[in-house]
Amino acid sequence: MWSALFPGVLEQLVGIDYVFHDVWGVSRAVFEAFTLGTVAFLLIVGVLGVAVARRQDAARDAAYEAD
């Protein structure tokens, strides 16, 4: 997962030459902005989904208790 979010970092740590722009065709900053932006968006969608599901479960439980 680390390599997918931050490609080239592990290579640099072990001394392997890694020219980011040559590999990806964009700067590291642009790549990271899109990658981390996408991850943040997906996390927000997941949190909203959990919140909606909990609200629906609470409403359903309240309806069962009322019967």
Biopython code that builds the backbone (N, CA, C, O; Angstrom):
import numpy as np
from Bio.PDB.StructureBuilder import StructureBuilder

atoms = [
    (1, "MET", "N", (0.823, -1.174, 0.000)),
    (1, "MET", "CA", (0.000, 0.000, 0.000)),
    (1, "MET", "C", (0.879, 1.255, 0.000)),
    (1, "MET", "O", (0.560, 2.236, -0.671)),
    (2, "TRP", "N", (1.963, 1.224, 0.735)),
    (2, "TRP", "CA", (2.850, 2.388, 0.789)),
    (2, "TRP", "C", (3.354, 2.734, -0.609)),
    (2, "TRP", "O", (3.401, 3.906, -0.984)),
    (3, "SER", "N", (3.727, 1.719, -1.374)),
    (3, "SER", "CA", (4.253, 1.965, -2.721)),
    (3, "SER", "C", (3.195, 2.536, -3.651)),
    (3, "SER", "O", (3.520, 3.295, -4.565)),
    (4, "ALA", "N", (1.943, 2.185, -3.433)),
    (4, "ALA", "CA", (0.875, 2.730, -4.272)),
    (4, "ALA", "C", (0.615, 4.198, -3.956)),
    (4, "ALA", "O", (0.327, 4.985, -4.857)),
    (5, "LEU", "N", (0.714, 4.567, -2.696)),
    (5, "LEU", "CA", (0.464, 5.958, -2.306)),
    (5, "LEU", "C", (1.693, 6.843, -2.487)),
    (5, "LEU", "O", (1.573, 8.018, -2.832)),
    (6, "PHE", "N", (2.860, 6.280, -2.256)),
    (6, "PHE", "CA", (4.096, 7.050, -2.315)),
    (6, "PHE", "C", (5.152, 6.300, -3.135)),
    (6, "PHE", "O", (6.146, 5.833, -2.579)),
    (7, "PRO", "N", (4.947, 6.183, -4.444)),
    (7, "PRO", "CA", (5.898, 5.431, -5.257)),
    (7, "PRO", "C", (7.267, 6.105, -5.281)),
    (7, "PRO", "O", (7.376, 7.331, -5.309)),
    (8, "GLY", "N", (8.284, 5.288, -5.271)),
    (8, "GLY", "CA", (9.647, 5.783, -5.354)),
    (8, "GLY", "C", (10.315, 6.023, -4.021)),
    (8, "GLY", "O", (11.540, 6.127, -3.963)),
    (9, "VAL", "N", (9.555, 6.116, -2.948)),
    (9, "VAL", "CA", (10.138, 6.407, -1.634)),
    (9, "VAL", "C", (10.986, 5.232, -1.156)),
    (9, "VAL", "O", (12.116, 5.422, -0.706)),
    (10, "LEU", "N", (10.453, 4.042, -1.252)),
    (10, "LEU", "CA", (11.214, 2.865, -0.797)),
    (10, "LEU", "C", (12.460, 2.651, -1.654)),
    (10, "LEU", "O", (13.508, 2.252, -1.147)),
    (11, "GLU", "N", (12.340, 2.915, -2.948)),
    (11, "GLU", "CA", (13.491, 2.778, -3.830)),
    (11, "GLU", "C", (14.602, 3.743, -3.408)),
    (11, "GLU", "O", (15.774, 3.369, -3.366)),
    (12, "GLN", "N", (14.230, 4.970, -3.100)),
    (12, "GLN", "CA", (15.221, 5.947, -2.678)),
    (12, "GLN", "C", (15.861, 5.549, -1.345)),
    (12, "GLN", "O", (17.048, 5.797, -1.134)),
    (13, "LEU", "N", (15.096, 4.942, -0.457)),
    (13, "LEU", "CA", (15.637, 4.530, 0.835)),
    (13, "LEU", "C", (16.718, 3.467, 0.700)),
    (13, "LEU", "O", (17.667, 3.429, 1.483)),
    (14, "VAL", "N", (16.565, 2.606, -0.296)),
    (14, "VAL", "CA", (17.553, 1.539, -0.478)),
    (14, "VAL", "C", (18.589, 1.886, -1.544)),
    (14, "VAL", "O", (19.428, 1.058, -1.900)),
    (15, "GLY", "N", (18.522, 3.126, -2.052)),
    (15, "GLY", "CA", (19.544, 3.584, -2.976)),
    (15, "GLY", "C", (19.320, 3.275, -4.436)),
    (15, "GLY", "O", (20.258, 3.370, -5.228)),
    (16, "ILE", "N", (18.119, 2.912, -4.822)),
    (16, "ILE", "CA", (17.808, 2.651, -6.225)),
    (16, "ILE", "C", (17.410, 3.966, -6.879)),
    (16, "ILE", "O", (16.612, 4.721, -6.324)),
    (17, "ASP", "N", (17.959, 4.242, -8.049)),
    (17, "ASP", "CA", (17.637, 5.464, -8.774)),
    (17, "ASP", "C", (16.181, 5.413, -9.234)),
    (17, "ASP", "O", (15.746, 4.427, -9.828)),
    (18, "TYR", "N", (15.438, 6.473, -8.958)),
    (18, "TYR", "CA", (14.020, 6.529, -9.325)),
    (18, "TYR", "C", (13.689, 7.950, -9.731)),
    (18, "TYR", "O", (13.567, 8.831, -8.880)),
    (19, "VAL", "N", (13.543, 8.175, -11.014)),
    (19, "VAL", "CA", (13.206, 9.502, -11.524)),
    (19, "VAL", "C", (11.693, 9.555, -11.675)),
    (19, "VAL", "O", (11.129, 9.039, -12.640)),
    (20, "PHE", "N", (11.055, 10.182, -10.712)),
    (20, "PHE", "CA", (9.591, 10.149, -10.611)),
    (20, "PHE", "C", (8.921, 10.639, -11.891)),
    (20, "PHE", "O", (8.026, 9.971, -12.408)),
    (21, "HIS", "N", (9.330, 11.774, -12.402)),
    (21, "HIS", "CA", (8.671, 12.348, -13.581)),
    (21, "HIS", "C", (8.809, 11.439, -14.796)),
    (21, "HIS", "O", (7.878, 11.338, -15.596)),
    (22, "ASP", "N", (9.952, 10.777, -14.948)),
    (22, "ASP", "CA", (10.142, 9.865, -16.082)),
    (22, "ASP", "C", (9.221, 8.653, -15.992)),
    (22, "ASP", "O", (8.754, 8.147, -17.013)),
    (23, "VAL", "N", (8.963, 8.194, -14.790)),
    (23, "VAL", "CA", (8.117, 7.007, -14.599)),
    (23, "VAL", "C", (6.641, 7.353, -14.740)),
    (23, "VAL", "O", (5.905, 6.642, -15.424)),
    (24, "TRP", "N", (6.194, 8.439, -14.100)),
    (24, "TRP", "CA", (4.770, 8.766, -14.036)),
    (24, "TRP", "C", (4.331, 9.873, -14.982)),
    (24, "TRP", "O", (3.138, 9.996, -15.260)),
    (25, "GLY", "N", (5.241, 10.666, -15.476)),
    (25, "GLY", "CA", (4.892, 11.723, -16.411)),
    (25, "GLY", "C", (4.347, 12.986, -15.763)),
    (25, "GLY", "O", (3.928, 13.907, -16.463)),
    (26, "VAL", "N", (4.347, 13.040, -14.455)),
    (26, "VAL", "CA", (3.920, 14.226, -13.706)),
    (26, "VAL", "C", (4.871, 14.399, -12.525)),
    (26, "VAL", "O", (5.646, 13.503, -12.193)),
    (27, "SER", "N", (4.792, 15.571, -11.901)),
    (27, "SER", "CA", (5.636, 15.786, -10.726)),
    (27, "SER", "C", (5.089, 14.990, -9.545)),
    (27, "SER", "O", (3.929, 14.578, -9.538)),
    (28, "ARG", "N", (5.940, 14.784, -8.554)),
    (28, "ARG", "CA", (5.510, 14.067, -7.346)),
    (28, "ARG", "C", (4.373, 14.821, -6.661)),
    (28, "ARG", "O", (3.438, 14.197, -6.159)),
    (29, "ALA", "N", (4.438, 16.151, -6.633)),
    (29, "ALA", "CA", (3.405, 16.945, -5.968)),
    (29, "ALA", "C", (2.037, 16.744, -6.623)),
    (29, "ALA", "O", (1.034, 16.584, -5.928)),
    (30, "VAL", "N", (1.994, 16.752, -7.946)),
    (30, "VAL", "CA", (0.722, 16.543, -8.659)),
    (30, "VAL", "C", (0.207, 15.135, -8.398)),
    (30, "VAL", "O", (-0.976, 14.946, -8.113)),
    (31, "PHE", "N", (1.084, 14.157, -8.493)),
    (31, "PHE", "CA", (0.692, 12.769, -8.254)),
    (31, "PHE", "C", (0.132, 12.593, -6.850)),
    (31, "PHE", "O", (-0.929, 11.995, -6.672)),
    (32, "GLU", "N", (0.847, 13.116, -5.847)),
    (32, "GLU", "CA", (0.412, 12.974, -4.459)),
    (32, "GLU", "C", (-0.898, 13.716, -4.204)),
    (32, "GLU", "O", (-1.747, 13.237, -3.453)),
    (33, "ALA", "N", (-1.064, 14.879, -4.823)),
    (33, "ALA", "CA", (-2.310, 15.631, -4.643)),
    (33, "ALA", "C", (-3.500, 14.814, -5.146)),
    (33, "ALA", "O", (-4.514, 14.715, -4.454)),
    (34, "PHE", "N", (-3.391, 14.236, -6.325)),
    (34, "PHE", "CA", (-4.491, 13.429, -6.856)),
    (34, "PHE", "C", (-4.677, 12.142, -6.056)),
    (34, "PHE", "O", (-5.807, 11.757, -5.754)),
    (35, "THR", "N", (-3.583, 11.481, -5.716)),
    (35, "THR", "CA", (-3.676, 10.219, -4.992)),
    (35, "THR", "C", (-4.264, 10.416, -3.601)),
    (35, "THR", "O", (-5.219, 9.736, -3.227)),
    (36, "LEU", "N", (-3.698, 11.345, -2.832)),
    (36, "LEU", "CA", (-4.191, 11.558, -1.470)),
    (36, "LEU", "C", (-5.572, 12.211, -1.477)),
    (36, "LEU", "O", (-6.370, 11.974, -0.570)),
    (37, "GLY", "N", (-5.861, 13.025, -2.485)),
    (37, "GLY", "CA", (-7.206, 13.583, -2.628)),
    (37, "GLY", "C", (-8.241, 12.491, -2.864)),
    (37, "GLY", "O", (-9.334, 12.530, -2.299)),
    (38, "THR", "N", (-7.895, 11.528, -3.692)),
    (38, "THR", "CA", (-8.793, 10.403, -3.951)),
    (38, "THR", "C", (-9.009, 9.571, -2.696)),
    (38, "THR", "O", (-10.137, 9.181, -2.394)),
    (39, "VAL", "N", (-7.941, 9.300, -1.970)),
    (39, "VAL", "CA", (-8.054, 8.529, -0.723)),
    (39, "VAL", "C", (-8.929, 9.279, 0.286)),
    (39, "VAL", "O", (-9.779, 8.675, 0.940)),
    (40, "ALA", "N", (-8.723, 10.583, 0.413)),
    (40, "ALA", "CA", (-9.535, 11.386, 1.342)),
    (40, "ALA", "C", (-11.004, 11.356, 0.934)),
    (40, "ALA", "O", (-11.880, 11.213, 1.787)),
    (41, "PHE", "N", (-11.283, 11.490, -0.365)),
    (41, "PHE", "CA", (-12.658, 11.439, -0.850)),
    (41, "PHE", "C", (-13.309, 10.094, -0.518)),
    (41, "PHE", "O", (-14.447, 10.054, -0.049)),
    (42, "LEU", "N", (-12.598, 9.008, -0.756)),
    (42, "LEU", "CA", (-13.153, 7.683, -0.476)),
    (42, "LEU", "C", (-13.384, 7.474, 1.021)),
    (42, "LEU", "O", (-14.367, 6.844, 1.413)),
    (43, "LEU", "N", (-12.495, 7.994, 1.853)),
    (43, "LEU", "CA", (-12.707, 7.898, 3.297)),
    (43, "LEU", "C", (-13.935, 8.687, 3.730)),
    (43, "LEU", "O", (-14.692, 8.227, 4.586)),
    (44, "ILE", "N", (-14.144, 9.857, 3.160)),
    (44, "ILE", "CA", (-15.327, 10.659, 3.484)),
    (44, "ILE", "C", (-16.592, 9.939, 3.060)),
    (44, "ILE", "O", (-17.567, 9.902, 3.811)),
    (45, "VAL", "N", (-16.588, 9.367, 1.865)),
    (45, "VAL", "CA", (-17.756, 8.604, 1.402)),
    (45, "VAL", "C", (-18.021, 7.430, 2.331)),
    (45, "VAL", "O", (-19.177, 7.143, 2.641)),
    (46, "GLY", "N", (-16.981, 6.747, 2.778)),
    (46, "GLY", "CA", (-17.144, 5.619, 3.695)),
    (46, "GLY", "C", (-17.710, 6.050, 5.032)),
    (46, "GLY", "O", (-18.604, 5.395, 5.567)),
    (47, "VAL", "N", (-17.201, 7.149, 5.581)),
    (47, "VAL", "CA", (-17.696, 7.651, 6.864)),
    (47, "VAL", "C", (-19.161, 8.070, 6.735)),
    (47, "VAL", "O", (-19.966, 7.784, 7.621)),
    (48, "LEU", "N", (-19.508, 8.739, 5.647)),
    (48, "LEU", "CA", (-20.912, 9.120, 5.434)),
    (48, "LEU", "C", (-21.802, 7.882, 5.302)),
    (48, "LEU", "O", (-22.918, 7.857, 5.819)),
    (49, "GLY", "N", (-21.309, 6.869, 4.615)),
    (49, "GLY", "CA", (-22.081, 5.632, 4.474)),
    (49, "GLY", "C", (-22.338, 4.968, 5.814)),
    (49, "GLY", "O", (-23.444, 4.492, 6.069)),
    (50, "VAL", "N", (-21.331, 4.929, 6.671)),
    (50, "VAL", "CA", (-21.499, 4.357, 8.006)),
    (50, "VAL", "C", (-22.487, 5.174, 8.816)),
    (50, "VAL", "O", (-23.320, 4.612, 9.526)),
    (51, "ALA", "N", (-22.405, 6.498, 8.719)),
    (51, "ALA", "CA", (-23.317, 7.369, 9.463)),
    (51, "ALA", "C", (-24.763, 7.156, 9.021)),
    (51, "ALA", "O", (-25.666, 7.088, 9.856)),
    (52, "VAL", "N", (-24.982, 7.052, 7.725)),
    (52, "VAL", "CA", (-26.343, 6.818, 7.211)),
    (52, "VAL", "C", (-26.848, 5.458, 7.658)),
    (52, "VAL", "O", (-28.003, 5.331, 8.066)),
    (53, "ALA", "N", (-26.004, 4.443, 7.587)),
    (53, "ALA", "CA", (-26.421, 3.103, 8.002)),
    (53, "ALA", "C", (-26.765, 3.068, 9.492)),
    (53, "ALA", "O", (-27.739, 2.427, 9.888)),
    (54, "ARG", "N", (-25.984, 3.743, 10.305)),
    (54, "ARG", "CA", (-26.279, 3.781, 11.746)),
    (54, "ARG", "C", (-27.590, 4.505, 12.018)),
    (54, "ARG", "O", (-28.370, 4.086, 12.874)),
    (55, "ARG", "N", (-27.832, 5.592, 11.288)),
    (55, "ARG", "CA", (-29.083, 6.325, 11.464)),
    (55, "ARG", "C", (-30.279, 5.446, 11.074)),
    (55, "ARG", "O", (-31.299, 5.429, 11.763)),
    (56, "GLN", "N", (-30.139, 4.722, 9.969)),
    (56, "GLN", "CA", (-31.220, 3.832, 9.541)),
    (56, "GLN", "C", (-31.431, 2.707, 10.548)),
    (56, "GLN", "O", (-32.571, 2.346, 10.840)),
    (57, "ASP", "N", (-30.347, 2.151, 11.082)),
    (57, "ASP", "CA", (-30.470, 1.098, 12.094)),
    (57, "ASP", "C", (-31.156, 1.622, 13.349)),
    (57, "ASP", "O", (-31.993, 0.932, 13.932)),
    (58, "ALA", "N", (-30.810, 2.835, 13.768)),
    (58, "ALA", "CA", (-31.425, 3.422, 14.959)),
    (58, "ALA", "C", (-32.907, 3.665, 14.726)),
    (58, "ALA", "O", (-33.716, 3.428, 15.623)),
    (59, "ALA", "N", (-33.282, 4.135, 13.537)),
    (59, "ALA", "CA", (-34.690, 4.370, 13.228)),
    (59, "ALA", "C", (-35.465, 3.063, 13.194)),
    (59, "ALA", "O", (-36.598, 2.989, 13.669)),
    (60, "ARG", "N", (-34.847, 2.030, 12.628)),
    (60, "ARG", "CA", (-35.502, 0.724, 12.566)),
    (60, "ARG", "C", (-35.676, 0.149, 13.969)),
    (60, "ARG", "O", (-36.729, -0.402, 14.291)),
    (61, "ASP", "N", (-34.645, 0.275, 14.800)),
    (61, "ASP", "CA", (-34.737, -0.227, 16.180)),
    (61, "ASP", "C", (-35.813, 0.525, 16.956)),
    (61, "ASP", "O", (-36.538, -0.078, 17.747)),
    (62, "ALA", "N", (-35.926, 1.825, 16.741)),
    (62, "ALA", "CA", (-36.959, 2.624, 17.425)),
    (62, "ALA", "C", (-38.345, 2.194, 16.969)),
    (62, "ALA", "O", (-39.277, 2.165, 17.773)),
    (63, "ALA", "N", (-38.497, 1.860, 15.691)),
    (63, "ALA", "CA", (-39.788, 1.417, 15.162)),
    (63, "ALA", "C", (-40.168, 0.069, 15.767)),
    (63, "ALA", "O", (-41.339, -0.154, 16.078)),
    (64, "TYR", "N", (-39.196, -0.840, 15.942)),
    (64, "TYR", "CA", (-39.481, -2.136, 16.541)),
    (64, "TYR", "C", (-39.857, -1.985, 18.009)),
    (64, "TYR", "O", (-40.737, -2.690, 18.501)),
    (65, "GLU", "N", (-39.195, -1.072, 18.705)),
    (65, "GLU", "CA", (-39.506, -0.856, 20.113)),
    (65, "GLU", "C", (-40.883, -0.233, 20.300)),
    (65, "GLU", "O", (-41.532, -0.458, 21.322)),
    (66, "ALA", "N", (-41.330, 0.542, 19.330)),
    (66, "ALA", "CA", (-42.637, 1.189, 19.414)),
    (66, "ALA", "C", (-43.777, 0.176, 19.221)),
    (66, "ALA", "O", (-44.894, 0.392, 19.692)),
    (67, "ASP", "N", (-43.485, -0.920, 18.528)),
    (67, "ASP", "CA", (-44.551, -1.928, 18.279)),
    (67, "ASP", "C", (-44.814, -2.756, 19.462)),
    (67, "ASP", "O", (-45.671, -3.639, 19.419)),
]
sb = StructureBuilder()
sb.init_structure("model")
sb.init_model(0)
sb.init_chain("A")
sb.init_seg("    ")
for serial, (resi, resn, name, xyz) in enumerate(atoms, 1):
    if name == "N":
        sb.init_residue(resn, " ", resi, " ")
    sb.init_atom(name, np.array(xyz, "f"), 0.0, 1.0, " ", f" {name:<3s}", serial, name[0])
structure = sb.get_structure()
